[in-house]
Amino acid sequence: MAEIRLTPTSYVVLGLVALAGRTTPYDLKRRVADTIAHVWSFPHAQLYTEPARLAAAGLLEEQREKGGRNRRHFSCTPAGRAALRRWLSAPASESRELRDPGLLRLFFADLLNGAELLALARTQESAHRERLAALEADASRYSPLLDRKASLGPLRMGLIYERAAIAFWRDVAKRAAKSGTADIRGRS
């Protein structure tokens, strides 16, 4: 067993494997796409490399199929469950991260004219509306449990975030249309 540094992706893999009992990297990718991808993004290729790294450290157990696709199946070891429990019970002290490409573009809005800013705001509002529709479709599948099951909290937060983002971009568009400038801080 090797001592390794565990990352947020490590804990995503440990948690999903612990929930599933036994799973393949492909199943992890599908599960992430259906669940936490709403609130936590990372390269999905890591879902194929991270399980092997965790297995080498003794946190997951790997079993390979004989013949056929030769798929790898992973399950959580007692050491993996202990590491996951320590992480789950520790306060979340890491800095928060909001990686929104539209907000990054907005940072450089002083380089845009009013029409370009208005177009950016409308495009972003539309993108957030599409994302909200997808989240609402997911939420409807879990409707009776949405407010009672803690593990659906990220989905609820995703809904809140998308609604707030729509209101924000609508306000940016309103200000851009009104002033014709790229200043969204409330000054004309």
N, C-alpha and C positions, 0 to 999 in steps of 0.2 A: 504494500500500500504506500502510495506516494502522498506527501502533504501538498495540497494545491490551494491556490487562492480561489475562493468561490465568488462568482460574479452574479449580478441579477439573473443572467441567463441560466447559470448553474441552478439557482433556486427555482426558476420556472421549470426547468427539466426535472429536478428532484420532486417538486410539488405535483407536476402532472403525472409523473411515473407513480408516485405514491397514491394519487387518486385513482389511477387506472389499475394499479396492481401489477400489470405486465403490459408493455407496449413497445411498438417499433418507432424508430425515428419518423417514419412517414405518418404514423398515427399521431405523434406529437405535433407535427406540422399542421395536420388537419384540426387538431384540438385547439391549437393556438389561434388559427385563423377564425375559428368559431367562437372564441372566448376572449382571451386577454389581448389579442391584437387590437381590440377596440381602445385600449388604454396604454399599451406598452409595445413599442415597436423595436425590432432588432432584425438583423439578417436571418432569414429562415435557414440558411445553410448551417448556422450554429446548432440547429436542432439535429443535424446529422453528425456533427463533430463532438458536441458537448457530452452526449451520453457515453461515448467511448472514453473520453477524458475522465468523467466521473467514475466509470467502471475501473479504470486503471488506478484510481485513488481509493477504491474499495467502497465507494458510496452507492454504486449501482452494481448489480450482477448482470452479466451479459450471457445470453444463450443464443447460439446460432442454429438455424434450421439446417438439417442435413438434406442436401439436394434441393431441387426446385429453385426458388429465388434466393435461397441462402440468407434469408432475412435475419436481422439481429433483433432479439427481444430483450428488453431491459426490465428489471424489477429493482425495487429499492432495498438496500441492505439495512440492517439495524443502525449502522454508522451513518448511512444516508438519511434515515428518518431522524436520527438525533441531530444531525447538522441542520436539517430542515426545521425541526422544532426550535432549536436555538435561534435561528433566523426569524421564525414567525413570532417568537415571544420577545424579541429585542425591539426597542423603540425604533421607528423609522427615522433615523437622523440624517440620512443622505440628503443632499440638496435636491430640490425639485427640478424637474426638467420638462419644459414645454417646447417641443420641437415642431413648430408649425411653419411650413415654408411660406405661407401667406404673411405671417407676422414678420418673418425675416425680410421679405420684400418690402413690407410696410416701413421697416426701419430706414430704408433708403428712399422713402417717398419724396423727400425734398428734391430728388433728381427727376421726378415725374411732373408732368403738367396735370392740370385738373382733370382733363378727359382721361388720361392714362390712369390716374388714381381712381377715378370713378369706375373704369373698366376693371381694375384690380379688385376693388371692393365688391363689385357685382359678381365677378368670377368666384371670389372666395365665398361669398354668401351662397352662391349656387352649389359650390362643392360641399359646404357644410350642410346644406339642405339635403343633398344626396346622401351624405353620411348619416344624417339624422334619420332619414327614411329607412336606411339599412338597419340602424340600431333599433328603430321602432318595430321593424319586422321581427328582429331577434327578441325584443321585449315581449311581443305578443305571444311568442311561443312559451314564454315563462310567466305569463301574466299573473296567474294565481300566486306564484312564489316570489315575484319581483320585490315586494316590500318586506318579505319575511325571511328570505335566505341571504345570509351575509355574503356568500360567494358570488351573488349577483350584484353586489355593490358596485363593482367596476362598470357593469353595464348601465346601472342607474346613473353613475357619475358621467359616463360617456354621453348619455341623453342630456344631462344638465349642461355639460360642456358644449355640446353641439348647439343647443338652444341659445346659450350665452354667446357663442361665436357668431351665430346668425344675427342676433341683436347688435353685436359689436360691428360687424361688417355693414349692416344696414345703416348704422349711425355714421360710419366712415363715408359711405356713399352719399348720405344726406348732406354731410358737411362738405364733401367735395363738390356736389352739385350746387350747393348754396354759395360757397365761396369761390369756387373755381381754382382753389389753391390746394397744395398738398399738405396743409397744416391740419392735423386731426386733433390737436390738443385743446380745441375749444376756442381758439383765438382766430380771428379773421384777418 
